[in-house]
């Protein structure tokens, strides 16, 4: 039996060391489908056409503020093999305010279970291993100019698609 070797098995966090991801503010996140399979839709001529699975993702994303009352959503888009969104964390008590990672983890779990149900009940294409890549990309939005640029990036993402 192989033993755990901390020198060989280490994952480096992509999070900003020492930063409290419960802090109020805006965060730009990107979640990517495992193996970048385009299961969530297609883009034709710059127009995004979501699959049933992509619609399911959109519905779960929009429902997150009901599950986490100290958060809000800003601009977001589901793409064929990934999604982008701006998550806004508002002031709340320390116990009521979830960390960004808890929100993203809940979303990934809910959508993975819903996708599996879609495979079984609706014939959606199955996935191998995991639906989502292990981690996610995040960037703390520092100011209004950055927020405007990120909103524009998200809004125009389907037109830039070239897969």
Secondary structure as the mmCIF struct_conf table of DSSP 4:
data_model
#
loop_
_struct_conf.conf_type_id
_struct_conf.id
_struct_conf.beg_label_comp_id
_struct_conf.beg_label_asym_id
_struct_conf.beg_label_seq_id
_struct_conf.end_label_comp_id
_struct_conf.end_label_asym_id
_struct_conf.end_label_seq_id
HELX_LH_PP_P HELX_LH_PP_P1 UNK A 2 UNK A 4
TURN_TY1_P TURN_TY1_P1 UNK A 6 UNK A 8
BEND BEND1 UNK A 9 UNK A 9
BEND BEND2 UNK A 15 UNK A 15
HELX_LH_PP_P HELX_LH_PP_P2 UNK A 16 UNK A 16
TURN_TY1_P TURN_TY1_P2 UNK A 17 UNK A 18
TURN_TY1_P TURN_TY1_P3 UNK A 21 UNK A 22
BEND BEND3 UNK A 23 UNK A 24
STRN STRN1 UNK A 25 UNK A 32
STRN STRN2 UNK A 33 UNK A 33
HELX_RH_3T_P HELX_RH_3T_P1 UNK A 34 UNK A 36
BEND BEND4 UNK A 40 UNK A 40
STRN STRN3 UNK A 41 UNK A 44
TURN_TY1_P TURN_TY1_P4 UNK A 45 UNK A 46
STRN STRN4 UNK A 47 UNK A 50
HELX_RH_AL_P HELX_RH_AL_P1 UNK A 52 UNK A 67
BEND BEND5 UNK A 68 UNK A 68
TURN_TY1_P TURN_TY1_P5 UNK A 69 UNK A 70
STRN STRN5 UNK A 71 UNK A 78
BEND BEND6 UNK A 80 UNK A 81
STRN STRN6 UNK A 82 UNK A 89
TURN_TY1_P TURN_TY1_P6 UNK A 94 UNK A 96
BEND BEND7 UNK A 97 UNK A 97
HELX_RH_AL_P HELX_RH_AL_P2 UNK A 100 UNK A 122
HELX_LH_PP_P HELX_LH_PP_P3 UNK A 124 UNK A 126
BEND BEND8 UNK A 128 UNK A 129
BEND BEND9 UNK A 131 UNK A 131
STRN STRN7 UNK A 132 UNK A 132
BEND BEND10 UNK A 134 UNK A 135
STRN STRN8 UNK A 137 UNK A 141
BEND BEND11 UNK A 143 UNK A 143
HELX_RH_AL_P HELX_RH_AL_P3 UNK A 144 UNK A 160
#
